[in-house]
Amino acid sequence: MTHLMTIQPRKPRFALSDVPVFWNDGDPVLTRFFDALSIHFPDGERFFIQSVRNYENQVTDPTLRADIKNFFRQEAQHGIVHDQYNAVMQAQGIHVEKVISRLKLFIQVFQKHLPAKYQLAMTAAFEHITATLGEGFMDDEGEMFKNAHPAMRAMYMWHGVEEVEHKAVAFDVYEKAAGGGYFIRTSALIVGTVLVHAVVGSVLWHMLKVDKMQGQPLVLAKGFYRLYGPRGLITRLIPRYLDWFKPGFHPADTGIPEKVSAWLAEYDKHQDPMEASRIVFNIPIAAAA
């Protein structure tokens, strides 16, 4: 097992009640893409926790056992915060409860019919996706959330940093306690990627219809180009995503990006995710207010 760093549970608070509908640079697609992810996080995190818990008693390494406990605490806190924001989306007219009910049904089917090892492999694969996104949040000048509402920027940066911090835990449990295996691991990422795009894509379209955006093709095209164009915010993450398919890959191979470490250092000083995000990306105080 390659130990990246000590995983620290945190319990930040975010003022989300006054977040505008199009909180990410005023862009409906850029906003609702992340909203469609958020709506699935609480129950997704609970699935991840259970998938790892299935093998927790088979882990003998004391460092990994400690990491597992802190992984559980971080994931549970992510669920709590995203539940709070999901309530904001419910008030906007988004069918949050319907979406969550459908996700719960999917998870029940997975847990009933998929072997525990494959559930764990899917968790490790999803953790690779979220860690890749988390590193993307912190890339360069923080372009994904450069002009976002400060509370939402801080929420996603906190979440992303912690995904990077614990990115090796599910993988190590899969390798050490479940026996590992290249084919299962790689197929899980392929299946997981298809599921994310199918499920999140349908919810994203529902949100855009609620926002009455389906009649504005140029606005939609611009937003999707920002995400998936040749230098799109998601497109540029593909090389990191593909690292998963390398034989012998381990999440520690990419280390901890400099701005993730900087964010963690600033958070330790201030215990404030908004201040940590502002300082790391040199955001003027007025713009961060």
PEMOLIN-V792218 format. One record per helix or strand of 3 or more residues. SS is the DSSP state (alpha for helix, beta for strand). FROM is the first residue (numbers start at 1). TO is the last residue. If there is no record, write none. Layout:
# PEMOLIN-V792218
{{SS,FROM,TO} {SS,FROM,TO}}
This chain:
# PEMOLIN-V792218
{{alpha,28,56} {alpha,62,91} {alpha,96,113} {alpha,116,137} {alpha,143,145} {alpha,150,165} {alpha,169,176} {alpha,182,210} {alpha,217,228} {alpha,235,245} {alpha,251,254} {alpha,258,270} {alpha,273,280} {alpha,285,288}}
